Amino acid sequence: MKCLIIGSGRFIAPKLIEELVYAKYEVAFLDPNPPPESVADRVSHIFGDKGSLAFYRDECLDFKPDIAVHLSANTGEEASAFLEVFQGQVAQTVVTSNTNVYLAHARLKKTEPGPAVAVPINEEAEIRKLGLGKEEQGDKRDVEKIMKNSKDPCTILRLPPVYGPNDYLRRFYPLIIRMIDERPFVLLGASQATWRWTHAYVDDVAHAIALAVMNPGEKHRVYNVGEAKTPTMKERLEHLGTVFGWDGRVKVVSTVDLPDYLKTPGDFSQDMLIDSSLIRQELGYKEPTDYYDGLAESVEWYRDNPPADMVGKSFSYAAEDAVDAREVRD
């Protein structure tokens, strides 16, 4: 079997490529970044950009793929370009979406006010009606709409926030910066302490995508991907502290007492707890990585690769000490 993969050359793609190559798939990879060195001599590299996919049409189709995978189609235009090249040319397509397509995300962000959506959220849950906020780019609803109208069977994988080495968003860095600075405590607002937000480790996500490739369907399918058990925000911080080797504690305080820079907007009565049981039942998905091992690998990478916008730090430990002192007095 031949599989052509597009995008995410520094994050999800390397592990996906390795898994497929070791499973005896012939793999081609279209991205400005090269395939992983461990299998580079067994992968056809098309040096190109997803934004100009039509330009590489001949090179892609000369590979004669059975399955085409797009890891970073973020707009309807990119999904349409993907179909223009591969529709009718492959037996199956696989694309990644995002769990922020759900109405629950709009409730959390307060872009569509209303009662909290019941959790856990499965693939049949209601979808957002409006677009994303200004801080979130693209809209996977458009990608899904186009792919669901394709003539070829397509598998859509709705991914939660993905963490791990080479995460360009450095998702967990703000959570560990105080551990890096050897602070004795981390302040957490009471409204967020019990809030749950399903995440997934990058290698586990790559495995889920590999399973979708290895188990093609005869019709369109949608699967949630996410950790089997989602901790609360307080538990997540404590788990990060454990693998970091941090001796401090997570201190839950009234949200109104937090310094303004620690107040996160949102309605935290809305959990983003994702149900991933369907992909586990139908494709036999199970995380190949131990949870704490994945956290440890992630923490090590985040620690060594701080985001540029954290340089200079836009927060005050004196203000946090004042909150702690006030809590102690009370």
N, C-alpha and C positions, 0 to 999 in steps of 0.2 A: 504494500500500500504506500501511496505517496501523499505527503501532507505538506502544504505550503502555509507558512506562518508569517503574519504581518505585524510589526510593531512590538513595543515594550522590550526593546533589545537589551536594556540594562537591568530589568526588574523581573518580570514574570517569564519572559521568553526563554532565558538560558536554561532554567530547570525543566521547562516543558520540552525544549528541544532535546536535552539529554535523555529524558524519560522515553520519548518517542524513538530516538535513535537506538537506545538500548533494547527497545521492544521490536527492533528490526524494521522500523519504518524508514522510508527514504524521505528526507526532509529538505525543503528549500526554505530560505529565510530572507524576507525582504525588510531591510532596515538599514539605517546608516551605521549602526553598530554591528560588529562581526558576531558570529555565533560563538558559543563558549569554546575555549581552547581545547577542552577535553574531547570534543567531538568535531572540531572545525574541519578536519580532513574528510569527514563523512557527511558534510552538509553543503548544499549549494547555496552560496551567498549572493543575493541580488542586492547590490548596493543601491538603495533607493529610499525614497520618502513616501509615507502613506498619503501625503497631500498631493502627490502627482502619480497616483496609481495607474491611471490610463496610459501614461508614458511608458510604463514597464509591462504593459499587457502582453506583448509578444514573449518577453523573457519568462513571465509567469506561466503562460500557457504552453510554452515549449517544454516546461518541466512535466507537463501532463499530470497535474495533481488530481487525486481522487477526492481529497478534502481540502478546503481552504479555511484558515482560521484568522480572524481579525481580532487582535488583542487591544486595539486602541482606536476603534471607530467611535468618536465622541459626538458626532453630529449627523443629522440626516444626510447631508451632502457626502460625508465620508462613507456612510452605509450605501448610498446610491452608487458611488464610484466603485465600491467593492462588488456590488451586484453586476454592474455594467461589464466588469472584467470576467467574473466567474459564473454568472447565472447560465445554466445550460451546459457548463463546461466541467462541473464537478458533481459528484453524487451527494455531497453533504457540505454545508457550511456551519461554522461555529463562530459565534461572536460573544464578546463579553459586554454585559450591561452592568447596572449598579442598583443596589437596593434602595437608593434614593428615589427611584421611580414610584415608590409606594406612597399612598396618602399619609401614612404615618410620618414620613419625613417632613411633609408639609405641615402637619400638626406640630411636630417638634420645632420647626423653624418659624412657626406662626404665620406662614404665608397663606394658609387656608384654615382659618380658625374653626373650631368645632370640638366635639367630644373626642377624647383619646380613642385611638383605634385599638381593638383587642389584639393582644399578643399571645403566643408567637405569631409572626406574620408569614403565612405560606404563599405559594405562587398564585393563589386565587384571590388574594387580598386586593382591595381597591387601589387604583393607581391615582397619582396626583392629577389634578385638572389643570393647574397652572404651572408656569415655568419655574426654574430654580432662582434663587436669590443672586444678587450681583457677584457674590464671592465665589459662586460655583459655576464653572465653565461647562458649556455643552449641555445637552439634555438627552439622556439615553432613551427617553420615551420615543423620540423621533427615530432613533436607531432601531428600536424594537418594532415600531410600526412598519418601517420599510422592510425589515428582514422577515416579518411574519407574512408579508405579501409576496415573498419570493416564491418562485415555482419549485425550487429545489428544497428538500428538507433542511431545516436549520435548527440548531440547538443554541438557545440563548442562556447564558450563565449570568445570573444576577449576583455580582460580587459585593461584599461589604467592604469597609475600609481594610486595605491589605497592608500589613506591616512586615518589616524584615530588612535584611541588608539590601542596599541600593534603593530604598524607598525615597524617592526624590522629595516627597512632602515631609520627611522626617517626623512622622505622625506622633511618635512617643517621646520625641526630644523634650517638648515642654513639660512632660510629666516627670522626666528624670533630671532636669537641670538642677533642681535643689539637692538631689542626691549627689550629683557631680560636685556641687559646691559644699557638700558635707553639712547641709542644714539639719538641725535636729527634728524638724517637723515639716510636713507639707499641709497647707491649709486646703480644705475642701468644703464647699458650700453644702449645707444639709440637703438642698433640693437635688443635688447631683450624687450624693453619697450612695443612694440605693438605685440610681438610674443604671440601666443596662443597654449596652450598644454592642451588638455582635461585630466581631472583627475576624480576620483570618490571616494566618501566616503565609508568606509568599510561596514557600515550597508546597504547602498543602493546596493552595489555589492552583498551582501548576499541575498538581496531580489530578485535581478535579477536571481541569480542561483536557488533560491527557485521556481520562476515562471517557469524556464526551467524544473525543476523536476515535478512540478504540471501540466505542460502542455506538456506531451511527444508528440513527432512527429512520423510520420510513415516513415520518411526518414532522411537523414543527413541534419542538419541545422547549419548555422553560424550566430551569432549575435554579433554586437558591443555593448559594454556597456560603458556608460560615462555620464557625467553631461549634462543636457539639454542645458545649456548656458555656454560657456567657456569664462572666462574673459581673458584679456591680462595679461601679466606678471606684468605690473605696477598695474593693477586693483587687481590682486591676492594679491600682497603685501599690498595694501591699505585695502583690505578686512581682511587680517590677522591682520593688525594694528588695525582695528576697533574692532574686537572681543577681541584682546589683551588689548585694552584700552590704546594704545600707542598714544602719542601726537606729534610724529615726522612726517616727510614727506618723500616720495620717491622722490629722486632727480635724474633725468635723465641727464646723461652726455655723452659726446663723448666716445665711446668704447675705443679709443686709449688712453684716459686720465685715464682709470681705472688702479689701481694697478694690477700687473700680476695675483695675486691670485683670482681676481674677473673677470678675462676674461675667459669666458666659451667657449670652442671650439665648432664649429658647424656653419651651415648655417641657420641663423634665418630668412631668407626669406621663409623658409619652415615651415609653421604652421603644428602642429600635432592636427588639429581640426577634431574630430571624429564624424561621423554621427550615432547616436543611434536611429534613427527614426524607424528602422525595428522592433526591440524588443518592442518598445512602441506600434506599430501598431498591431503586431501579438500576443504578449503575454500580452498586456495591462500594460507594465512596466511604473511605475512612482515612482520617488524617495520618499520613506516614511519619509525621514529626511529633515527638513528645512536646506537649504544651510548654513546659518549663525550658526545654532545650531551645525551642523556637524563640521564647522570650529572651533567653540568655544571648543567643546569637544576635538578636535584634539590638539589645541594649549595648552590646560591645560595638556594633557598627554605628549606632546613633552617637555613642560617646566619642568615637573617633572621627565622626563626620557631622559636626554641628552645622545647623543651617546658618547661612550668612546673616539673616535678619535677626538672629539672637545675639550677634556681636554687639556689645555695649549694653545689652539687657534693658528692656523697657519696663522694669519693675523695681520695687524697693523692698529689701529685706527688713529695713527699719520699720516700714509700715506693717509688715507681716508680724514682726516681733511685738508691735504695739497691740495687734489683735490678740496675739497669744497672751500677753500680759493682762489685757482686759478680761479675757476668758478666765484666767487663773484667779484674778481678784473676785470676779463674780461667783 
